[in-house]
Amino acid sequence: MTKTKFKTARKSNRSMKALLTLALAAVLSLGSLTTAFAAGVPIYGTEANPAQAAITKMLQMPEGTTTPAADFTFVVAKKSMNGSTAAADLALMPAIAGQTVSFTSTNAGTTDAAGLKSVPKEVTIPTNFTAAGVYAYTITETSGTYTIANAFNEQMTYSGGSYDITFYVENGTSGPYVQAIATTIVLTDNPGQTAADKVDATPGGTGVAGDYSKLIFTNTYIKNTGGVNPTDSVLSISKAVAGAYADQTKYFTYNLTVTRAATLPAGTVYKAYVLDGANTVVTSTNHAAAASIKTDAGSRPYIEVVSGTPITINLKHGEKLSFTDAAVGTKYVAAEQAAADYTPTAALVVNGTALNLSGTVGTSLSTAERLIGEAANSAAFTNTFKSVTPTGIALDNLPFIMIIVLAAGVFAAFIVAKSRRRA
C-alpha cells in the first residue's frame, strides 16, 4: 500500500469513528429525554396554550351515603430544578400554593354495580414560571382536614398516594411557558395502580367517569347511624305472634345474611343484640349457636355476625335483634323458616320507606336483599296462628266439616225414604 493510500484509509477510519461517536451521543441524548417522560404520559402545550395539569380528588363511599361537606388540601413541595436539589437551586423555584377541593351534600357522583359510590372533583395546578428550566415538585395530600365529631359514626380514610410532577419550561417570544408536563407515581394511591403506571394529568373536570385527571388521590368515607348502646339500632328484626292460641314461648328460626358496605373489607364483623319487650339484653344460646355469642365492653352478650356468612337466629314473641354498628350501605336478607299452622307477614321499613310482605299458612317468608340507608331500617315479622274453636274444631276447616255433615244428612234421608217405601 502506498503512503498516500494509507493516509486516506486512516483519515476515513477517523471520520467513521467520529460519526459513530456523534450517533451514540444522539442515541444517549434521546434516551435521556425518553426516560424523563417514561413513567408518565406527557402533556404538551404551546406558547399560546401552555400545558396544564390537574389534581383529582376521588371521594368514595357506599351507596345510600350522603356525600359529606368536606374540604381536602394538597401540598405541592419543591423537589429539584434542572435535576439539582441544592438549596440555592430550590430557592430559585417558584412556590406553588396548596390546593383545596371542596365537596357538598349535593355532589351525587355515580354508583357502580358493586354498590360503590364515587364522587370525583378536580383542581388545576397553578404555575407562574419566570425562567426556562425543568422544575420538579412532589404532590401529597394533607390528612385530617375533615372534622369528625364522633368516631363511632364516621370514618374518613385519607389517600397515602404521592406523585412527582415535572414542568418543562421553554423560552417563547413573549417569555417562558410550560411546554410539557410529566407525572410519575411515587407512592400508589389505590390497589389499581402500580409504580409503573403512566399518569395522564390532563384536566377533564366534568365529573363524568373517565374524563378527569388521572393524578388521583382517593379517600374513603363510612357513615354509621347507630350507637354504642344496644337500643341504638341501625337495623332491628323483631318477632311477634298473633291469634288466641299462638304460642308466645315458641322460637321461630331465621336464616340471616349480612353483606358489608362497599368500602369495608371482607370479613367485617357486626354486633347484634337480642332485646326483650322492655329493651333488656337477653342474648343467649336460645338465640344462636354458642360459638357466635360474645360479650361487649359493658359485659353485655351479643351475637357476632360475619359479613357474607349465613347465620341461624331464633326469636320468640316480643324479642328483636338489634344491629348497632352496620354502616350505611350494608345489605341484609332475613328469611323466616316455615312454621306449621302459622301465617307469616312482615312490615319492613327500608331507609324510611314502608313495605309490607305476606305469606300463606305454613310457608317461609323472606325480606329479600335490603339496603341499610341513613333513615330508619327494620323488619317486623308477625306470625298468626290458625283460628280454633273451644270444641276443638278449627274454624279454618269448618267449611269442609259442613260439607261432610250435609252429605251425611242427605244419605240418612235417603235411607229413611227407602225404608218407608218398602213398608
Summary of the structure (lengths in Angstrom):
residues: 423
radius of gyration: 37.2
end to end distance: 161.2
largest distance: 164.3
contacts: 1250
relative contact order: 0.13
helix: 17%
strand: 38%
